[in-house]
C-alpha cells in the first residue's frame, strides 16, 4: 500500500504545476500577440490558446477532488467537534469511528453513483468501441466545447477522487481502531528541520503553538490526547519545582 501513500500529492502537484504553466503561457500569448512585431505577431496570432481556460478549469476540478482525499488522509478537514471532544475516551472513540464510517459510506455512495453517471455518459460506448465490440444504440456521449474531449473523461474525477476519499476514510478508521490515533496535520512543521531541543518544542507546542490541533475544530484522538495531558502535567510539575 506504500505506493498509495502520496498518490494525492503527486496528482495535485502535477496538475497545479501544469495549470500554472498553461495560464502563464496563455497570458503571455494574449499580450504579446497585440505587440506589432513583424513576423512574430503573425506567428502568435496563428497559435490557438482558446482551450487553455477550459483545460485549467478541468485541472482545478480534479485538484479539488483529489485534494479532498488528501485532506482525509492528513486530517486537515475542519469539523465542529466541541461536544465530542468533551466526552470521555470510551464514548469519544465510538463517535469518531461512527463519523469516519459515515464519511466512508457517503463517499462510497457518491463514488458509486458517479461511476454509473460516467458509464452512461459515454464511457460505455468508449469501452465497447476500444475493444471492438458492437456498440449498438449506445450513445457516444457529449464532448467539451473547446477541447472536444469526451465529457466522461472529465467527469471521471468524481468516481476516482471520491472513491479514493472513501478508501482514506476506511484507512484512517482502521488505524484509529488499532492505535487510537488520528492523523494530525501540523501547519507549523517544516520538512527537513530536525528538532533542536525536544523539551523546548514540547513546552512551546503546549503553551504557544497557534497551529496546534488542540481545538474544537478537529477530533481529539485517544493517543495524542493522553500525551498532551501528560506533557502538561510534566511542565506544570517542573514549573512548581522551580
C-alpha positions in Angstrom: 0.0 0.0 0.0 3.0 2.3 0.2 2.6 3.4 -3.4 -0.7 4.9 -2.4 0.7 6.9 0.5 1.5 10.0 -1.6 -0.8 9.5 -4.6 -2.8 12.7 -3.9 0.3 14.8 -3.6 1.7 13.5 -7.0 -1.6 14.2 -8.8 -2.3 17.6 -7.2 1.4 18.7 -7.7 1.4 17.7 -11.4 -2.0 19.4 -12.1 -1.1 22.6 -10.2 2.2 22.9 -12.0 0.8 22.2 -15.4 -2.1 24.6 -14.8 0.3 27.3 -13.7 2.4 26.9 -16.9 -0.6 26.9 -19.2 -2.1 30.0 -17.6 1.3 31.8 -17.8 1.8 31.0 -21.5 -1.8 31.9 -22.3 -1.5 35.3 -20.7 1.9 36.0 -22.3 0.5 34.9 -25.7 -2.5 37.2 -25.3 -0.4 40.3 -24.6 2.4 39.6 -26.9 0.0 38.9 -29.8 -1.0 42.6 -29.5 2.5 43.9 -30.0 3.2 44.7 -33.7 6.4 42.8 -34.2 6.9 41.8 -37.8 6.7 38.0 -38.3 6.4 37.3 -34.6 2.9 38.8 -34.3 1.6 36.8 -37.2 3.1 33.6 -35.7 1.5 34.3 -32.3 -1.9 35.1 -33.9 -1.8 31.7 -35.6 -1.5 30.0 -32.3 -4.8 29.0 -30.7 -4.9 29.2 -26.9 -8.7 29.2 -26.7 -8.6 25.8 -25.0 -6.4 27.0 -22.1 -9.2 28.3 -19.8 -11.3 25.1 -20.2 -8.3 22.8 -19.5 -7.3 24.8 -16.4 -10.9 24.6 -15.1 -10.9 20.8 -15.6 -7.5 20.6 -13.8 -8.8 22.6 -10.8 -11.8 20.3 -10.6 -9.5 17.3 -10.5 -7.3 19.0 -7.9 -10.3 19.6 -5.7 -11.5 16.0 -5.8 -8.1 14.5 -5.0 -7.2 17.3 -2.6 -10.3 16.3 -0.6 -8.9 12.7 -0.3 -5.6 14.2 0.8 -7.4 16.2 3.5 -8.9 13.0 4.9 -5.6 11.2 5.0 -3.8 14.1 6.7 -6.6 15.2 9.0 -6.9 18.8 7.7 -10.7 18.8 7.1 -12.4 21.1 9.6 -15.4 20.0 11.7 -17.2 21.3 14.7 -16.5 18.7 17.4 -16.9 20.7 20.6 -19.4 18.1 22.1 -17.5 15.0 21.0 -14.2 16.4 22.5 -15.9 16.8 25.9 -16.9 13.1 26.0 -14.8 10.5 27.9 -12.4 8.4 25.9 -14.8 5.4 25.6 -17.7 7.3 24.0 -15.4 9.6 22.1 -13.9 6.6 20.3 -17.3 5.3 19.4 -18.4 8.6 17.9 -15.1 9.0 16.0 -15.5 5.6 14.4 -19.1 6.3 13.6 -18.1 9.6 11.9 -15.4 8.0 9.9 -17.6 5.2 8.8 -20.4 7.6 7.9 -17.9 9.6 5.8 -16.8 6.3 4.1 -20.5 5.4 3.4 -21.3 8.8 2.0 -18.3 9.0 -0.3 -18.8 5.3 -1.3 -22.4 6.2 -2.4 -21.2 9.3 -4.3 -18.4 7.3 -5.9 -20.9 4.5 -7.0 -23.4 7.0 -8.4 -20.6 8.9 -10.1 -19.3 5.7 -11.7 -22.8 5.0 -13.0 -23.1 8.5 -14.4 -19.8 8.4 -16.1 -20.5 4.9 -17.6 -23.8 6.1 -19.1 -22.4 9.4 -20.2 -20.2 7.9 -22.9 -17.7 5.6 -21.1 -19.9 2.6 -22.0 -19.6 3.4 -25.7 -15.9 4.2 -25.5 -15.1 0.9 -23.7 -17.1 -1.2 -26.3 -15.5 0.7 -29.2 -12.0 0.3 -27.8 -12.3 -3.5 -27.5 -14.0 -3.7 -30.9 -17.4 -4.8 -29.5 -20.7 -3.9 -31.0 -21.8 -0.6 -29.7 -25.4 -0.9 -31.0 -27.5 2.0 -29.9 -25.2 3.2 -27.2 -24.8 7.0 -27.1 -21.3 8.3 -27.9 -21.8 11.0 -25.3 -21.2 14.7 -25.4 -17.8 16.5 -25.7 -16.4 19.6 -24.1 -16.8 22.9 -26.1 -13.2 23.9 -26.7 -11.1 20.8 -26.3 -13.8 18.5 -27.7 -12.8 15.8 -25.2 -15.5 13.3 -24.2 -17.1 14.6 -21.1 -17.0 11.2 -19.4 -13.2 11.6 -19.1 -13.6 15.0 -17.4 -16.4 13.7 -15.0 -14.2 10.7 -14.1 -12.8 12.9 -11.4 -16.0 12.3 -9.4 -15.8 8.5 -9.1 -11.9 8.4 -8.9 -11.4 11.1 -6.4 -14.4 10.2 -4.3 -13.6 6.5 -4.2 -10.0 7.4 -3.1 -11.6 9.6 -0.4 -13.7 6.6 0.7 -10.6 4.5 0.9 -8.9 7.1 3.0 -11.8 7.2 5.5 -11.6 3.5 5.9 -7.8 3.6 6.2 -8.0 6.3 8.9 -10.7 4.4 10.7 -8.8 1.2 10.7 -5.6 2.9 12.0 -7.7 4.6 14.7 -9.2 1.3 15.9 -5.7 -0.3 16.1 -3.7 2.7 17.6 -6.3 5.2 18.9 -4.5 7.8 16.8 -5.9 10.2 14.2 -3.9 12.0 11.5 -3.0 15.5 12.7 -1.5 18.0 10.2 0.9 20.4 11.8 0.8 23.6 9.8 3.9 24.9 11.6 6.0 21.9 10.7 8.7 22.3 8.0 10.1 19.1 6.5 13.8 18.8 6.8 14.2 20.7 10.0 15.3 18.5 12.9 14.2 19.1 16.5 16.8 21.2 18.2 15.5 20.9 21.7 12.7 18.4 22.4 11.8 19.9 25.8 11.6 23.4 24.4 9.5 22.2 21.5 7.1 20.4 23.8 6.6 23.4 26.0 6.2 25.7 23.0 3.7 23.3 21.5 1.6 23.3 24.7 1.8 27.0 25.6 2.2 29.0 22.4 1.7 27.0 19.2 -1.1 28.7 17.3 -1.3 25.8 14.9 -1.9 23.1 17.4 -4.9 20.7 16.9 -6.0 21.0 20.5 -9.2 22.8 19.5 -12.8 22.1 18.8 -12.4 22.0 15.0 -10.8 18.5 14.9 -11.4 15.3 16.8 -9.2 14.8 19.9 -8.0 11.2 19.4 -7.1 8.9 22.2 -3.3 8.6 21.8 -2.3 12.2 21.4 -4.9 13.5 23.9 -3.3 11.4 26.7 0.1 12.5 25.6 -0.8 16.2 25.7 -2.3 15.8 29.2 0.9 14.1 30.4 3.1 16.8 28.9 1.1 19.5 30.6 1.4 17.7 33.9 5.1 17.4 33.4 5.6 21.0 32.5 3.4 22.1 35.4 5.5 20.0 37.8 8.7 21.4 36.5 7.3 24.9 36.9 6.3 24.2 40.5 9.7 22.8 41.4 11.4 25.9 40.0 
